[in-house]
Amino acid sequence: MRTGLLLYLDSEGSSYSEVAEPLEALGFRPSSEGYDFEYAWEAPGTVREAVALADRVHEALHGLTVYFRMETFEGPDRESSRHG
């Protein structure tokens, strides 16, 4: 299971590098597959765990003036099974 994270930065908010630091601390890595960052789950997760990850992202980005969108999907094919 993987989770892709797309960021929407505001020119009046934090810089990309300021936003990247707390995300990388959560386990996200930069991505080149249509997302800014991707989280690779160690084991198959549940929808509840994906929601908990979204809550952690929300908390980590609080106050940085950045919007985000997350999509969780199975395996390498993003089109096969989306949860978010």
Secondary structure, 3 states (H helix, E strand, C coil): CEEEEEEEECCCCCCHHHHHHHHHHCCCEECCCCCCEEEECCCCCCHHHHHHHHHHHHHHHCCCCEEEEEEEECCCCCCCCECC
